[in-house]
C-alpha cells in the first residue's frame, strides 16, 4: 500500500520536501518507534513473555531507535539547513 501516492515528490521544491520530511515523515517515524518500543517493553514486563527470550530483540530495537534518532537529528541540523538555503 502506497501511502504517498497522492504526493508527487518530484514536483515539490526543496523547502517543501524538507517541510514534508520534518513535519510528516519524522513525526510519523517518531510516533511509530515509540509505539513499537512501548509494546516491546510491555512484553518484557509480562512474566510469560519475559521468559520467551526477547531480551535481544529489546536491545536491538533500542540500538535501532537511538541510531534513527541520531540520523533524524543530523538531517535537521546539517542537511536540511543546507538544502533550504
N, C-alpha and C positions, 0 to 999 in steps of 0.2 A: 504494500500500500504506500503510495507516494503522497505524503502529507503536504508537499511543497508544489504540487502540480499547478496550482493557481498563481504561482510566482515565477516570472521569467527572470532569473537571476542575471542573465546576460544583459538585460535592459536596465538594471539598477546602476546608479552612479556609485563610485567608491564610498562616498559618505552614506548613501542609503544602504549599501551592503554591510558596512561596518555597523550601522544602527541596527539592522536586522540581526546580525550575529550577536551583538551585545545584548539587545533587549528582548529577543525572541529565543534564539538558539542557546545562548549561555544561561539564560534564566531557566529554560526547559531542562537543560542538562543538569543544572544545579538541583532542581526540584526532583528529577528522576534519581540522581545519585543519592540524594538524601532519603528518598523513599526506599531504595534498594538497601541502603545502609541500615535504616530502621528495621527492615524485615530480617536482614542478616543478624542484627543484634537481638531481635526478638527471638529468633530461633535458637540463638546461642544461650539465652536465659531459660529457655524451656528445657526441662530435665531430659526428656526423651530425645530432643534434637541435639542438645549439647553432647550427648553420648554418641551421636552419629558421626563424630569426627569432622565437623565443619570448621574447626579452627583454622586450617589452611585457607579455606575459602574466605573467611573473615579477614585474615591477614593480607591475602592477595587483593581483596577489594579495597582495604584501607590504603594499600600502596597505589592502586589504580586511582582512587579518588584524590589522593594527595598529588599525584603526578598530573592528573587532569586539571586540578585547581591551579597548579603552577603554570600549566600550558595556557589556561584562560587568562591568568594574570599577566603573563608575558605578552599575549596578544593585546590586551587592553593597555598596557603601559608602554610597549615598544612598537608593535606592528601597526595598530590602529591609528595612533597619532601620526605616524609616518605616512600612512595611506591617505589620511584625510587632510593633510597639509596641501 
